């Protein structure tokens, strides 16, 4: 999932609206998205295990 996030961030830097942002802001936004995805994965992992 993190690899997918990095791929989207890098493609956004090359083409897209992220190109209008500075590099540190783009990296911070990518880190924020990664943190949200990681928090969701951690929260959902025990719920998935308890459903079995």
C-alpha positions as CSV (number, residue, x, y, z in Angstrom):
1,X,0.0,0.0,0.0
2,X,2.9,2.3,0.8
3,X,4.4,1.6,-2.6
4,X,1.2,2.5,-4.3
5,X,1.1,5.8,-2.3
6,X,4.6,6.7,-3.3
7,X,3.9,5.9,-6.9
8,X,0.9,8.2,-6.9
9,X,2.9,10.9,-5.2
10,X,5.8,10.7,-7.6
11,X,3.5,10.7,-10.7
12,X,1.6,13.6,-9.1
13,X,4.9,15.5,-8.9
14,X,5.7,14.8,-12.5
15,X,2.2,15.5,-13.9
16,X,-0.8,16.9,-12.2
17,X,-1.7,19.5,-9.6
18,X,1.0,18.5,-7.2
19,X,3.5,20.0,-9.6
20,X,2.2,23.4,-8.5
21,X,3.2,22.8,-4.9
22,X,6.7,23.0,-3.5
23,X,8.5,19.7,-3.0
24,X,8.4,19.8,0.8
25,X,4.6,20.4,0.8
26,X,4.1,17.5,-1.7
27,X,6.2,15.2,0.5
28,X,4.2,16.3,3.6
29,X,0.9,15.7,1.8
30,X,2.1,12.2,0.8
31,X,3.2,11.5,4.3
32,X,-0.2,12.6,5.6
33,X,-2.0,10.3,3.2
34,X,0.4,7.4,4.1
35,X,-0.3,8.0,7.8
36,X,-4.1,7.9,7.2
37,X,-3.8,4.7,5.2
38,X,-1.5,3.1,7.8
39,X,-3.9,4.0,10.6
40,X,-6.8,2.6,8.7
41,X,-4.9,-0.7,8.0
42,X,-3.9,-1.0,11.7
43,X,-7.5,-0.3,12.8
44,X,-9.0,-2.8,10.4
45,X,-6.5,-5.6,10.9
46,X,-7.9,-6.8,14.3
47,X,-11.5,-6.4,13.1
48,X,-10.8,-8.7,10.1
49,X,-9.2,-11.3,12.4
50,X,-12.1,-11.3,14.9
51,X,-14.7,-11.9,12.1
52,X,-13.3,-15.3,11.3
